[in-house]
């Protein structure tokens, strides 16, 4: 029996716009292609629904114009809201700037989704067939207390699959929450820059006893590449780094490498590079969310991890050929590309 994907992430509204380049301080630039769309973890759940798998959102939604737009979008795409409503504040929004190189930059606000109480996820009870999606963004807000309570409640006898989409804010997560995620051992999904940020966190924590030995050529190279002065945008991920992450996280690791595909490292197995599908990208906003959603959907259907990653690679490749954050293609389009 196929389960459902349950997201504990946050849904906000994206104000998307295209710029030639992100402005420097004090500059005034004009933008094109302005749109207002529901985004963040909605993009992930939208991708799940495009695969024909049931999806539920367990995060907090507020009261106001942004929240109303979110609820309409969830209803339109058949995504159930099983979380709480906040009657005192609206949901948050984000300005998403996409430049001429299809790179995106975000400026986000905190809304109802960020202010959940510690019991906000107490009613979430996944079955063994379900896949739970967790976003790194939840770890940097007050709602992190609810996520921590959920992990403590479900850790001992967990039968469902968990996918943790680290997100760019993984560097801002406090050590307590980072250690809690380490102990929970989800499938870690991230891009190249985020992989290096995770490695940086692990290197820093090693002095405090997190799977302590970083010696050897690989450890020394990673220490150099993770130095604070190094620009993470220049990160290059290879088999040795992915294996190093897998061993320190003691969990399965997926590192997305754009048009080149993704690395997959499963404990006890050699890292695999799963090829991508080179395309001309026009907008990378939401590509990682699309990948995560399709991955979750395929795992719900019982697919092997390598097959799920290959499917997600194809979906994300098609998604970046369209403008907007929620552009995951349908199953037929993905399967045509795979053929």
Protein Blocks (a to p, Z undefined) as FASTA:
>chain_A
ZZddddfbdcddddddddfbdcdehiacddehiacddehjlmmmmmmmmnopacddfbdc
dedjklmmmmmmmmmnopacfbdcdfkbccddddddddfkopacddddddfklmccfklm
mmpccdfkbccdddfklmmmmklmmmmmmmmmmmmmccbdcdddebjmlmmpcfklmmmm
mmnopaddddfklmmmmmmmmmmmmmnopakblgdjklmmmmmmmpmklcfklpccdfkl
mmmmmmmnopacdddehjnopadddehiacddddddddddfbfghklmmmmmmmmmmmmn
opafklmmmmmmmmmmmmmmpgcjblcccfklmmmmmZZ
